[in-house]
Amino acid sequence: MTAGYRLKQRGINFQILEASTTFGGRMKRNLGFADFPLPMGAEWLHARPEVFDMLIANSTTKVAVQTLGYDKNDVYAFWDGTVLKRANLSGETDLKFINSSWFDFFEHYIVPFVIDEIKFQNPVTTIDTPQGRATVQTQSGQEFSGDAVIVTVPLKMLQERRITFVPHLTQSKTHDIDTAIFWEGYKAFLEFDEQFYPAYTEIGVTPSASGQHGFYDASYGQNTQRHILGLFAVGSAARPYLRMSEDVVAQLILSQLDEIFDGKATPSFRKIITQDWSNEPHIGGAYIQDHEDWKRVRQLGNSVGSSLYFAGEAYTDGEEWGSVHNAALAAKRVVDQLW
Ligand SMILES: Cc1cc2nc3c(=O)[nH]c(=O)nc-3n(C[C@H](O)[C@H](O)[C@H](O)COP(=O)(O)OP(=O)(O)OC[C@H]3O[C@@H](n4cnc5c(N)ncnc54)[C@H](O)[C@@H]3O)c2cc1C
């Protein structure tokens, strides 16, 4: 969507081919569970708010998105499987969206400029890039041609060979696609009658580089009386939750919380909502592991010839990856290099 927005600013014709029925990908939002927008995927801003203006790149638009940092006195806890150790969130730089989300930002500032050019339910199956041209085929047999194509699908889609490239990608590109580790991903939100948990509780993962697992106060900073707890699990930590029914996941989470917080979870539990990213048909997981080799990520982001480009979460310049602003900046960069 950012690539489309930038192309529109440059006056260049484009078409966005989207496999699913809606826009947003891993920025999905729920408006019914709580009295503020719940981010079922991307949640925190892992950058300074100035990045919004960088993405809009339009001096006449004033971005009004409220964000909030954590207080250094907020409690950060670590559960090692036996003991809950408490400290303060002193070094935390991530920002929460207040009564908003990454999805809301895109919906408001980017989507209006690209929505007419999105063709939904159009999974791309083949990309043919003869010298200086690009032809794209979708599952329904439609064909689209242009000077270039920018691939922005989650890496898992390439690992699963959902798209055929003609000519074949080079051995080294294919090797990088296959060896990069795309983490599993799962989120859930639970409502409770009372708040018995701190701002953030990290659950120890073994080995520690294989994933992340945490419970956090999702109501933090929101104008609400409701107590919503978030579960974030990526990599190996997500596996116990995948492909389970909501009831089974609720029991699993409640028993963990009861163990950590002295039986306070179950009596206070009201309801749950879950999001299994690994089983989203056109996503397949969370994002490239935090500890990926930056050189591999840079290779993934490299273009092939003069008409095949890559941008998005897994296809950056290798400096950073895995978050919305990096994905979007990569798309902006590709368009700026191209045209
Ligand atoms: C659980 C979780 C938590 C996260 N938390 C954060 C966070 O707090 N902060 C943050 O900044 N980031 C976070 N992220 C990462 C962030 O969501 C992603 O980096 C970002 O949304 C990726 O954007 P993208 O456009 O590259 O890919 P996506 O958003 O995945 O978009 C790719 C699109 O391609 C479509 N597609 C797939 N296959 C095809 C095909 N064959 N043809 C056509 N279309 C296709 C998909 O339907 C999708 O819409 C999180 C992600 C997850 C899963």
The ligand as an SDF file (V2000), in Angstrom:
LIG
                    3D

 53 58  0  0  0  0  0  0  0  0999 V2000
    1.7550  -11.2030   15.8670 C   0  0  0  0  0  0  0  0  0  0  0  0
    2.4440  -10.0550   15.1870 C   0  0  0  0  0  0  0  0  0  0  0  0
    2.8070   -8.9530   15.9270 C   0  0  0  0  0  0  0  0  0  0  0  0
    3.4540   -7.8920   15.3080 C   0  0  0  0  0  0  0  0  0  0  0  0
    3.7480   -6.7950   16.0540 N   0  0  0  0  0  0  0  0  0  0  0  0
    4.2700   -5.7130   15.4460 C   0  0  0  0  0  0  0  0  0  0  0  0
    4.4020   -4.4880   16.1490 C   0  0  0  0  0  0  0  0  0  0  0  0
    4.0570   -4.4050   17.3360 O   0  0  0  0  0  0  0  0  0  0  0  0
    4.9210   -3.4290   15.5080 N   0  0  0  0  0  0  0  0  0  0  0  0
    5.3110   -3.4840   14.1930 C   0  0  0  0  0  0  0  0  0  0  0  0
    5.7760   -2.4750   13.6470 O   0  0  0  0  0  0  0  0  0  0  0  0
    5.1690   -4.6440   13.4930 N   0  0  0  0  0  0  0  0  0  0  0  0
    4.6550   -5.7330   14.0830 C   0  0  0  0  0  0  0  0  0  0  0  0
    4.4500   -6.8740   13.3690 N   0  0  0  0  0  0  0  0  0  0  0  0
    5.0020   -6.9780   12.0080 C   0  0  0  0  0  0  0  0  0  0  0  0
    4.1570   -6.2320   10.9890 C   0  0  0  0  0  0  0  0  0  0  0  0
    2.8260   -6.6250   11.1140 O   0  0  0  0  0  0  0  0  0  0  0  0
    4.6670   -6.5480    9.6020 C   0  0  0  0  0  0  0  0  0  0  0  0
    6.0510   -6.2800    9.5360 O   0  0  0  0  0  0  0  0  0  0  0  0
    4.0090   -5.6970    8.5170 C   0  0  0  0  0  0  0  0  0  0  0  0
    2.6320   -5.6000    8.7060 O   0  0  0  0  0  0  0  0  0  0  0  0
    4.3410   -6.3320    7.1870 C   0  0  0  0  0  0  0  0  0  0  0  0
    3.7690   -5.6020    6.1460 O   0  0  0  0  0  0  0  0  0  0  0  0
    3.9350   -6.1490    4.6680 P   0  0  0  0  0  0  0  0  0  0  0  0
    3.1530   -5.2440    3.7880 O   0  0  0  0  0  0  0  0  0  0  0  0
    5.3550   -6.4000    4.3600 O   0  0  0  0  0  0  0  0  0  0  0  0
    3.2500   -7.6070    4.6990 O   0  0  0  0  0  0  0  0  0  0  0  0
    1.7400   -8.0040    5.0130 P   0  0  0  0  0  0  0  0  0  0  0  0
    1.0940   -7.0440    5.9190 O   0  0  0  0  0  0  0  0  0  0  0  0
    1.7490   -9.4310    5.3930 O   0  0  0  0  0  0  0  0  0  0  0  0
    1.0420   -7.8360    3.5850 O   0  0  0  0  0  0  0  0  0  0  0  0
    1.2700   -8.7870    2.5940 C   0  0  0  0  0  0  0  0  0  0  0  0
   -0.0100   -8.9330    1.7950 C   0  0  0  0  0  0  0  0  0  0  0  0
    0.2400   -9.8280    0.7180 O   0  0  0  0  0  0  0  0  0  0  0  0
   -0.9440  -10.5670    0.4950 C   0  0  0  0  0  0  0  0  0  0  0  0
   -0.5730  -11.7650   -0.2640 N   0  0  0  0  0  0  0  0  0  0  0  0
    0.0050  -12.9140    0.1480 C   0  0  0  0  0  0  0  0  0  0  0  0
    0.1980  -13.7560   -0.8800 N   0  0  0  0  0  0  0  0  0  0  0  0
   -0.2430  -13.1250   -1.9850 C   0  0  0  0  0  0  0  0  0  0  0  0
   -0.2930  -13.4450   -3.3810 C   0  0  0  0  0  0  0  0  0  0  0  0
    0.1550  -14.6200   -3.8620 N   0  0  0  0  0  0  0  0  0  0  0  0
   -0.8370  -12.5480   -4.2390 N   0  0  0  0  0  0  0  0  0  0  0  0
   -1.3120  -11.3540   -3.7890 C   0  0  0  0  0  0  0  0  0  0  0  0
   -1.2880  -10.9850   -2.4900 N   0  0  0  0  0  0  0  0  0  0  0  0
   -0.7380  -11.8500   -1.6090 C   0  0  0  0  0  0  0  0  0  0  0  0
   -1.4550  -10.8550    1.8940 C   0  0  0  0  0  0  0  0  0  0  0  0
   -2.8310  -11.1760    1.8770 O   0  0  0  0  0  0  0  0  0  0  0  0
   -1.1610   -9.5190    2.5870 C   0  0  0  0  0  0  0  0  0  0  0  0
   -2.2570   -8.6390    2.5340 O   0  0  0  0  0  0  0  0  0  0  0  0
    3.7640   -7.9400   13.9330 C   0  0  0  0  0  0  0  0  0  0  0  0
    3.3660   -9.0410   13.1810 C   0  0  0  0  0  0  0  0  0  0  0  0
    2.7010  -10.0930   13.7970 C   0  0  0  0  0  0  0  0  0  0  0  0
    2.2490  -11.2360   12.9540 C   0  0  0  0  0  0  0  0  0  0  0  0
  1  2  1  0
  2  3  1  0
  2 52  2  0
  3  4  2  0
  4  5  1  0
  4 50  1  0
  5  6  2  0
  6  7  1  0
  6 13  1  0
  7  8  2  0
  7  9  1  0
  9 10  1  0
 10 11  2  0
 10 12  1  0
 12 13  2  0
 13 14  1  0
 14 15  1  0
 14 50  1  0
 15 16  1  0
 16 17  1  0
 16 18  1  0
 18 19  1  0
 18 20  1  0
 20 21  1  0
 20 22  1  0
 22 23  1  0
 23 24  1  0
 24 25  2  0
 24 26  1  0
 24 27  1  0
 27 28  1  0
 28 29  2  0
 28 30  1  0
 28 31  1  0
 31 32  1  0
 32 33  1  0
 33 34  1  0
 33 48  1  0
 34 35  1  0
 35 36  1  0
 35 46  1  0
 36 37  1  0
 36 45  1  0
 37 38  2  0
 38 39  1  0
 39 40  1  0
 39 45  2  0
 40 41  1  0
 40 42  2  0
 42 43  1  0
 43 44  2  0
 44 45  1  0
 46 47  1  0
 46 48  1  0
 48 49  1  0
 50 51  2  0
 51 52  1  0
 52 53  1  0
M  END
$$$$
